[in-house]
Amino acid sequence: MGDHRILLVESAACLSVRDGRLRLRRDGCEDAFVPPEDVAVMVLHHPLSAQILQRLSKAGCAVLVTDDRHLPAALLWPWGG
């Protein structure tokens, strides 16, 4: 995990992986590429980017992310009541 970069997504963007790097694509902007190892925290601040996760967390739902072998890799747990 990276120690030195917070990736803040404040506007609508398409997030994907290309050539092993995170790709952020926004309308009217050049694509931005970031090595995942350089990111310590990703903040999804734009309502369209985080809407699904926000609604699931408000409903008390945990989100489990799996790796390419379908094994648990990360867990998003609702914070608060």
C-alpha positions, 0 to 999 in steps of 0.5 A: 500500500502506498504511503504518500498519495490520497486519490480524491475523485470529486467529479464524475469519472470512469475508473478502470484498470489499464496496463496494471495502472488505475485509469481515471477518465473524465469528459474533456480531460486527458486520461490520468494513470496512477500505479495502485501501489502509490495510493494509500486512500481512495476517496469517492466524493462525487455523488455519481461515483459513490452513490451505490456504495452510499446507499448500500452502507446506509442500508447496513450492507457490507461490500466484499471485494474479491481478487481474481481467484474469488478470494476475499481481498477487501471489505467495506463496512458501514460506518455509524448507525 
